[in-house]
């Protein structure tokens, strides 16, 4: 069974990152205002990025990693600009952010 990590663009321009085992059902929940309190107040929502993961743990870990990224780094990921990710790895604190692992 595949699992997914995804990013939504909210109506206020913010991004929401989550994970699920059924992307279609989860999108319907978000669209109906029952997916998460954060997205319920920021509809309509647009799915802007998703990737499949082998396990629920992998999907959750990737979600947590992306949530810690800057907006610029998330946008590079959404564009598929993987070469830009290392240059954007320094967070607002000046510390190196964890790097995304492929697997």
DSSP file (Angstrom, degrees, kcal/mol; ACC not computed):
  #  RESIDUE AA STRUCTURE BP1 BP2  ACC     N-H-->O    O-->H-N    N-H-->O    O-->H-N    TCO  KAPPA ALPHA  PHI   PSI    X-CA   Y-CA   Z-CA
    1    1 A X              0   0    0      0, 0.0     2,-0.1     0, 0.0     0, 0.0   0.000 360.0 360.0 360.0 125.9    0.0    0.0    0.0
    2    2 A X        -     0   0    0     19,-0.1     2,-0.3    50,-0.0    52,-0.2  -0.458 360.0-157.2 -78.7 154.1    1.5    3.4   -1.0
    3    3 A X  E     -A   53   0A   0     50,-2.0    50,-3.3    -2,-0.1     2,-0.4  -0.869  11.1-146.3-122.2 160.0    1.6    6.3    1.4
    4    4 A X  E     -AB  52  20A   0     16,-3.2    16,-2.2    -2,-0.3     2,-0.4  -0.957  14.8-158.1-133.8 146.0    1.9    9.9    0.3
    5    5 A X  E     +AB  51  19A   0     46,-2.2    46,-2.3    -2,-0.4     2,-0.3  -0.975  31.4 176.9-114.3 138.3    3.4   13.2    1.5
    6    6 A X  E     -AB  50  18A   0     12,-2.6    12,-2.2    -2,-0.4     2,-0.4  -0.937  26.8-144.2-143.4 160.1    1.7   16.2    0.0
    7    7 A X  E     -AB  49  17A   0     42,-2.7    41,-2.4    -2,-0.3    42,-1.4  -0.997  15.3-162.9-127.5 132.4    1.6   20.0    0.0
    8    8 A X  E     -AB  47  16A   0      8,-3.0     8,-2.2    -2,-0.4     2,-0.6  -0.885  14.9-138.4-109.9 143.7   -1.5   22.1   -0.4
    9    9 A X  E     -AB  46  15A   0     37,-3.0    37,-2.1    -2,-0.4     6,-0.2  -0.917  26.3-146.8 -97.3 125.5   -1.7   25.8   -1.3
   10   10 A X    >   -     0   0    0      4,-3.1     3,-2.3    -2,-0.6    33,-0.2  -0.451  25.9-104.5 -89.7 163.8   -4.3   27.5    0.8
   11   11 A X  T 3  S+     0   0    0     31,-2.8    32,-0.1    33,-0.4    -1,-0.1   0.750 121.6  56.0 -61.4 -24.3   -6.5   30.4   -0.3
   12   12 A X  T 3  S-     0   0    0     30,-0.2    -1,-0.3     2,-0.1     3,-0.1   0.384 122.2-105.5 -88.3   4.8   -4.4   32.8    1.8
   13   13 A X  S <  S+     0   0    0     -3,-2.3    -2,-0.1     1,-0.3     2,-0.1   0.351  80.7 126.7  90.0  -6.2   -1.2   31.7   -0.1
   14   14 A X        -     0   0    0     -5,-0.1    -4,-3.1    28,-0.1     2,-0.4  -0.324  55.3-124.2 -78.6 167.8    0.2   29.6    2.8
   15   15 A X  E     -B    9   0A   0     -6,-0.2     2,-0.4    -3,-0.1    -6,-0.2  -0.898  15.1-161.1-115.7 144.5    1.2   26.0    2.4
   16   16 A X  E     -B    8   0A   0     -8,-2.2    -8,-3.0    -2,-0.4     2,-0.4  -0.992   7.4-160.8-123.1 130.4    0.0   23.0    4.3
   17   17 A X  E     +B    7   0A   0     -2,-0.4     2,-0.3   -10,-0.2   -10,-0.2  -0.930  22.9 149.4-113.5 134.9    2.1   19.8    4.4
   18   18 A X  E     -B    6   0A   0    -12,-2.2   -12,-2.6    -2,-0.4     2,-0.3  -0.864  31.8-132.2-147.8-178.9    0.6   16.4    5.3
   19   19 A X  E     +B    5   0A   0     -2,-0.3     2,-0.3   -14,-0.2   -14,-0.2  -0.977  25.4 161.8-141.7 155.8    0.7   12.7    4.8
   20   20 A X  E     -B    4   0A   0    -16,-2.2   -16,-3.2    -2,-0.3     3,-0.2  -0.974  43.2-130.4-161.5 166.7   -1.9   10.0    4.1
   21   21 A X  S    S+     0   0    0     -2,-0.3     2,-0.3   -18,-0.2   -19,-0.1   0.439 105.3  39.7-103.4  -4.2   -2.5    6.5    2.8
   22   22 A X     >  -     0   0    0      1,-0.1     4,-2.5   -18,-0.1    -1,-0.2  -0.776  64.0-174.3-145.9  97.2   -5.3    7.7    0.5
   23   23 A X  H  > S+     0   0    0     -2,-0.3     4,-2.5     1,-0.2     5,-0.2   0.868  84.6  52.3 -63.5 -39.7   -4.7   11.0   -1.3
   24   24 A X  H  > S+     0   0    0      2,-0.2     4,-2.0     1,-0.2    -1,-0.2   0.932 112.8  44.1 -63.9 -45.6   -8.1   11.2   -2.9
   25   25 A X  H  > S+     0   0    0      2,-0.2     4,-2.3     1,-0.2    -2,-0.2   0.917 114.0  50.5 -64.4 -43.0  -10.0   10.7    0.4
   26   26 A X  H  X S+     0   0    0     -4,-2.5     4,-2.6     1,-0.2    -2,-0.2   0.900 109.3  50.7 -64.6 -40.3   -7.7   13.1    2.2
   27   27 A X  H  X S+     0   0    0     -4,-2.5     4,-2.8     1,-0.2    -1,-0.2   0.905 109.6  51.1 -63.4 -40.6   -8.2   15.8   -0.4
   28   28 A X  H  X S+     0   0    0     -4,-2.0     4,-1.8     2,-0.2    -2,-0.2   0.900 109.7  50.7 -62.6 -40.2  -12.0   15.3   -0.1
   29   29 A X  H  <>S+     0   0    0     -4,-2.3     5,-2.5     2,-0.2     6,-1.0   0.949 112.2  46.0 -61.9 -48.8  -11.7   15.7    3.6
   30   30 A X  H ><5S+     0   0    0     -4,-2.6     3,-1.5     4,-0.3    -2,-0.2   0.924 111.9  51.8 -59.2 -44.5   -9.7   18.9    3.3
   31   31 A X  H 3<5S+     0   0    0     -4,-2.8    -1,-0.2     1,-0.3    -2,-0.2   0.809 109.4  50.3 -63.9 -30.2  -12.1   20.2    0.7
   32   32 A X  T 3<5S-     0   0    0     -4,-1.8    -1,-0.3    -3,-0.2    -2,-0.2   0.402 118.8-110.4 -89.1   2.6  -15.0   19.6    3.0
   33   33 A X  T < 5S+     0   0    0     -3,-1.5    -3,-0.2    -4,-0.3     7,-0.1   0.621  97.5  95.8  82.5  12.8  -13.4   21.4    5.9
   34   34 A X      < +     0   0    0     -5,-2.5    -4,-0.3    -6,-0.2     3,-0.1   0.346  56.7  86.1-114.4   5.1  -12.7   18.2    8.0
   35   35 A X  S    S-     0   0    0     -6,-1.0     2,-0.3     1,-0.3    -5,-0.2   0.902 107.4 -24.5 -73.3 -42.1   -9.2   17.5    7.0
   36   36 A X     >  -     0   0    0     -7,-0.2     4,-2.2    -6,-0.2    -1,-0.3  -0.946  55.8-115.6-167.9 148.9   -7.4   19.7    9.5
   37   37 A X  H  > S+     0   0    0     -2,-0.3     4,-1.0     1,-0.2    -1,-0.1   0.880 114.3  55.7 -59.9 -37.9   -8.3   22.8   11.5
   38   38 A X  H  4 S+     0   0    0      1,-0.2     3,-0.4     2,-0.2    -1,-0.2   0.935 113.8  37.8 -62.0 -47.3   -5.6   24.8    9.6
   39   39 A X  H >4 S+     0   0    0      1,-0.2     3,-1.5     2,-0.2    -1,-0.2   0.781 103.5  70.6 -78.2 -25.9   -7.0   24.1    6.2
   40   40 A X  H 3< S+     0   0    0     -4,-2.2     3,-0.5     1,-0.3    -1,-0.2   0.837 103.9  43.3 -58.9 -32.4  -10.6   24.3    7.2
   41   41 A X  T 3< S+     0   0    0     -4,-1.0    -1,-0.3    -3,-0.4    -2,-0.2   0.444 113.0  54.2 -91.0  -1.4  -10.2   28.0    7.6
   42   42 A X  S <  S+     0   0    0     -3,-1.5   -31,-2.8    -4,-0.1   -30,-0.2  -0.042  85.9 176.5-127.6  31.1   -8.2   28.5    4.4
   43   43 A X        +     0   0    0     -3,-0.5     2,-0.2   -33,-0.2   -33,-0.1  -0.536  47.4  62.6 -82.4 152.3  -10.3   26.9    1.7
   44   44 A X  S    S-     0   0    0     -2,-0.2   -33,-0.4   -35,-0.1     2,-0.3   0.488  73.7-168.0 -78.1 161.2  -10.3   26.5   -1.3
   45   45 A X        -     0   0    0    -35,-0.2     2,-0.4    -2,-0.2   -35,-0.2  -0.859  12.6-154.5-119.8 150.0   -7.2   24.4   -1.4
   46   46 A X  E     -A    9   0A   0    -37,-2.1   -37,-3.0    -2,-0.3     2,-0.6  -0.993  18.7-131.1-127.6 127.7   -5.0   23.3   -4.3
   47   47 A X  E     +A    8   0A   0     -2,-0.4   -39,-0.2   -39,-0.2     3,-0.1  -0.674  34.3 168.0 -73.2 117.3   -2.8   20.2   -4.3
   48   48 A X  E     +     0   0A   0    -41,-2.4     2,-0.3    -2,-0.6   -40,-0.2   0.589  59.4  10.7-110.4 -14.7    0.5   21.5   -5.6
   49   49 A X  E     +A    7   0A   0    -42,-1.4   -42,-2.7     2,-0.0    -1,-0.3  -0.956  58.0 165.6-163.0 142.9    2.9   18.6   -4.8
   50   50 A X  E     -A    6   0A   0     -2,-0.3     2,-0.3   -44,-0.2   -44,-0.2  -0.975   6.6-176.0-156.2 149.7    2.7   15.0   -3.8
   51   51 A X  E     -A    5   0A   0    -46,-2.3   -46,-2.2    -2,-0.3     2,-0.3  -0.988  25.4-119.8-143.0 151.3    5.1   12.0   -3.7
   52   52 A X  E     -A    4   0A   0     -2,-0.3     2,-0.3   -48,-0.2   -48,-0.3  -0.662  24.4-163.5 -93.0 152.0    4.6    8.4   -2.8
   53   53 A X  E     -A    3   0A   0    -50,-3.3   -50,-2.0    -2,-0.3     3,-0.0  -0.907  24.9-127.1-130.2 155.4    6.5    6.7    0.0
   54   54 A X  S    S+     0   0    0     -2,-0.3     2,-0.3   -52,-0.2    -1,-0.1   0.829  89.1  22.1 -75.8 -31.7    6.9    3.1    0.8
   55   55 A X  S  > S-     0   0    0      1,-0.1     4,-2.1   -52,-0.1     5,-0.1  -0.900  74.8-116.3-134.3 162.1    5.8    3.2    4.4
   56   56 A X  H  > S+     0   0    0     -2,-0.3     4,-2.6     1,-0.2     5,-0.2   0.883 117.6  55.4 -61.4 -39.2    3.6    5.4    6.7
   57   57 A X  H  > S+     0   0    0      2,-0.2     4,-2.7     1,-0.2    -1,-0.2   0.912 106.9  49.2 -61.9 -43.3    6.8    6.2    8.7
   58   58 A X  H  > S+     0   0    0      2,-0.2     4,-2.3     1,-0.2    -1,-0.2   0.920 112.1  48.6 -61.2 -43.8    8.6    7.4    5.6
   59   59 A X  H  X S+     0   0    0     -4,-2.1     4,-2.3     2,-0.2    -2,-0.2   0.911 113.3  46.9 -63.6 -43.0    5.7    9.6    4.7
   60   60 A X  H  X S+     0   0    0     -4,-2.6     4,-2.5     2,-0.2    -2,-0.2   0.918 111.9  50.1 -65.7 -43.9    5.4   11.1    8.2
   61   61 A X  H  X S+     0   0    0     -4,-2.7     4,-2.2     1,-0.2    -2,-0.2   0.898 111.6  48.4 -62.5 -40.6    9.2   11.7    8.4
   62   62 A X  H  X S+     0   0    0     -4,-2.3     4,-2.7     2,-0.2     5,-0.2   0.904 109.9  52.8 -66.7 -40.5    9.2   13.5    5.0
   63   63 A X  H  X S+     0   0    0     -4,-2.3     4,-2.4     1,-0.2    -2,-0.2   0.945 110.6  46.7 -56.9 -48.9    6.2   15.6    6.1
   64   64 A X  H  X S+     0   0    0     -4,-2.5     4,-0.9     1,-0.2    -1,-0.2   0.888 112.4  51.0 -62.4 -39.4    8.0   16.6    9.3
   65   65 A X  H >< S+     0   0    0     -4,-2.2     3,-0.9     1,-0.2     4,-0.3   0.952 111.9  45.5 -63.2 -50.0   11.1   17.4    7.3
   66   66 A X  H >< S+     0   0    0     -4,-2.7     3,-1.8     1,-0.3    -2,-0.2   0.866 104.6  62.3 -63.8 -37.1    9.3   19.6    4.8
   67   67 A X  H 3< S+     0   0    0     -4,-2.4    -1,-0.3     1,-0.3    -2,-0.2   0.799 101.9  53.5 -59.3 -27.0    7.4   21.4    7.5
   68   68 A X  T << S+     0   0    0     -4,-0.9    -1,-0.3    -3,-0.9    -2,-0.2   0.531  91.9 100.3 -84.3  -6.0   10.7   22.7    8.8
   69   69 A X  S <  S-     0   0    0     -3,-1.8    20,-0.1    -4,-0.3     2,-0.0  -0.387  78.2-105.8 -81.0 156.7   11.7   24.1    5.4
   70   70 A X     >  -     0   0    0     18,-0.3     4,-2.2     1,-0.1     5,-0.2  -0.306  32.9-108.6 -69.6 162.0   11.6   27.7    4.3
   71   71 A X  H  > S+     0   0    0      1,-0.2     4,-2.5     2,-0.2     5,-0.2   0.906 120.3  54.4 -58.1 -42.9    8.9   28.8    1.9
   72   72 A X  H  > S+     0   0    0      1,-0.2     4,-1.9     2,-0.2    -1,-0.2   0.889 108.3  48.1 -61.4 -40.2   11.6   29.2   -0.8
   73   73 A X  H  > S+     0   0    0      2,-0.2     4,-2.1     1,-0.2    -1,-0.2   0.903 110.9  50.5 -69.5 -40.1   12.8   25.6   -0.4
   74   74 A X  H  X S+     0   0    0     -4,-2.2     4,-2.4     1,-0.2    -2,-0.2   0.911 110.6  50.3 -61.2 -41.6    9.2   24.3   -0.5
   75   75 A X  H  X S+     0   0    0     -4,-2.5     4,-1.8     2,-0.2    -1,-0.2   0.861 107.9  52.4 -67.6 -34.9    8.6   26.2   -3.7
   76   76 A X  H  X>S+     0   0    0     -4,-1.9     5,-2.6     2,-0.2     4,-0.8   0.916 110.0  49.6 -64.3 -42.2   11.8   24.8   -5.2
   77   77 A X  H ><5S+     0   0    0     -4,-2.1     3,-0.9     1,-0.2    -2,-0.2   0.926 109.9  50.5 -60.4 -45.6   10.6   21.3   -4.4
   78   78 A X  H 3<5S+     0   0    0     -4,-2.4    -1,-0.2     1,-0.3    -2,-0.2   0.843 110.5  49.8 -63.2 -34.2    7.2   22.0   -5.9
   79   79 A X  H 3<5S-     0   0    0     -4,-1.8    -1,-0.3    -5,-0.2    -2,-0.2   0.631 114.0-118.8 -76.6 -14.0    8.9   23.3   -9.1
   80   80 A X  T <<5 +     0   0    0     -3,-0.9     2,-1.7    -4,-0.8     3,-0.2   0.688  64.9 147.2  79.8  19.0   11.1   20.2   -9.3
   81   81 A X    >>< +     0   0    0     -5,-2.6     3,-1.1    -6,-0.2     4,-0.6  -0.543  10.4 161.8 -88.1  71.8   14.2   22.3   -8.9
   82   82 A X  H >>  +     0   0    0     -2,-1.7     4,-0.5     1,-0.3     3,-0.5   0.755  66.8  64.5 -67.9 -25.0   16.2   19.8   -7.0
   83   83 A X  H 34 S+     0   0    0      1,-0.2     4,-0.5    -3,-0.2     3,-0.3   0.799  99.8  53.8 -66.9 -27.6   19.5   21.5   -7.7
   84   84 A X  H <> S+     0   0    0     -3,-1.1     4,-1.2     1,-0.2     3,-0.3   0.699  87.7  82.5 -79.3 -19.6   18.3   24.5   -5.7
   85   85 A X  H X< S+     0   0    0     -4,-0.6     3,-0.6    -3,-0.5    -1,-0.2   0.893  88.0  50.1 -57.9 -45.7   17.5   22.6   -2.6
   86   86 A X  G >< S+     0   0    0     -4,-0.5     3,-1.4    -3,-0.3    -1,-0.2   0.897 109.3  52.5 -61.1 -37.0   21.1   22.4   -1.2
   87   87 A X  G 34 S+     0   0    0     -4,-0.5     3,-0.4    -3,-0.3    -1,-0.2   0.757 111.1  48.1 -68.2 -22.7   21.5   26.2   -1.6
   88   88 A X  G << S+     0   0    0     -4,-1.2   -18,-0.3    -3,-0.6    -1,-0.3   0.249  82.1 102.7 -98.2  11.7   18.2   26.7    0.3
   89   89 A X    <   +     0   0    0     -3,-1.4     8,-2.8    -5,-0.1     2,-0.7   0.611  54.8  92.2 -76.0 -12.1   19.2   24.4    3.1
   90   90 A X  B     -C   96   0B   0     -3,-0.4     6,-0.2     6,-0.2     5,-0.1  -0.748  69.5-150.7 -86.5 119.5   20.1   27.1    5.6
   91   91 A X    >   -     0   0    0      4,-2.2     3,-1.7    -2,-0.7   -22,-0.1  -0.073  35.0 -86.4 -77.6-178.3   17.1   27.9    7.6
   92   92 A X  T 3  S+     0   0    0      1,-0.3    -1,-0.1     2,-0.1    -2,-0.0   0.736 128.4  58.4 -62.7 -23.2   16.2   31.2    9.2
   93   93 A X  T 3  S-     0   0    0      2,-0.2    -1,-0.3     1,-0.0     3,-0.1   0.584 114.1-116.8 -82.7  -9.7   18.2   30.3   12.2
   94   94 A X  S <  S+     0   0    0     -3,-1.7     2,-0.2     1,-0.4    -2,-0.1   0.357  76.4 124.5  88.7  -6.0   21.4   29.9   10.1
   95   95 A X  S    S-     0   0    0      1,-0.1    -4,-2.2    -5,-0.1    -1,-0.4  -0.560  71.7 -99.7 -84.8 152.5   21.6   26.2   10.9
   96   96 A X  B     -C   90   0B   0     -6,-0.2    -6,-0.2    -2,-0.2     2,-0.2  -0.519  36.0-135.4 -69.5 134.9   21.7   23.6    8.2
   97   97 A X        -     0   0    0     -8,-2.8    -8,-0.0    -2,-0.2    -1,-0.0  -0.561  33.3 -89.3 -83.9 155.1   18.4   21.9    7.6
   98   98 A X        -     0   0    0     -2,-0.2     2,-0.3   -33,-0.1    -1,-0.1  -0.382  46.3-120.0 -61.7 143.7   18.2   18.2    7.3
   99   99 A X        -     0   0    0      1,-0.1     2,-0.3    -3,-0.1    -1,-0.1  -0.638  24.2-108.6 -87.9 144.5   18.6   17.1    3.7
  100  100 A X        -     0   0    0     -2,-0.3     2,-0.4   -35,-0.0    -1,-0.1  -0.550  33.4-143.8 -71.3 131.0   15.9   15.1    1.9
  101  101 A X        -     0   0    0     -2,-0.3     2,-0.3     2,-0.0    -1,-0.0  -0.765   3.7-141.2 -95.9 140.7   16.9   11.5    1.3
  102  102 A X              0   0    0     -2,-0.4     0, 0.0     1,-0.1     0, 0.0  -0.734 360.0 360.0 -94.0 152.0   15.9    9.6   -1.8
  103  103 A X              0   0    0     -2,-0.3    -1,-0.1     0, 0.0   -50,-0.0   0.403 360.0 360.0-170.6 360.0   15.0    6.1   -1.3
